[in-house]
């Protein structure tokens, strides 16, 4: 499974509706409304790179209220359990 993180600038007046429309797209796991340089962050999980293009450029970029996206591909996932295991000395 390939994970992508999509940073989204949205029309400020339609953020809740835009976020819900993005959340309803196949392949989108979660959408976060956030403060900072971007309005929304979406996580995507798909089987191959072509599907990322379909989800982002074919669907998300066409949703009313989306002004700009920047897509980042994840190489590896780390969790707190992974980090703790890395520092464990055979306990």
Secondary structure, DSSP 8 states (H G I E B T S, - for coil): -EEEEEEEEE-GGGHHHHHHHHHTSTTEEEEEE-SSS-SEEEEEEESSHHHHHHHHTTTGGGSTTEEEEEEEE------HHHHHHHH----
